[in-house]
């Protein structure tokens, strides 16, 4: 977690935009618990983890949208076993809050 906060501090000092995905609640068996954070940069790079696999990929995709739209969002990551998705076997769910940090997007009018 220290690496994540250090990178947040560095990016803010540099005036860079990024998204922060934070697990705010979990139910059942999940790879990470509330408080886990992952940073997502506009180029798609990540620092930290909220659990890996398809669930983390879903959060990455939502974070990229949040960066594009410059607005926060909240999502449920369903990690229950699905016969079609072999890597969602944790059996739980996580609520994840995604916020955009750094300077706002300047939109032309």
Secondary structure, DSSP 8 states (H G I E B T S, - for coil): -HHHHHHHHHHHHHT--EEEEEEEEEESS-SS-TT-EEEEETTS-EEE-SS-HHHHHHHHHHHHHHHHHT--EEEEEE-S-BTTBTT--S--EEEEEEEEESS------
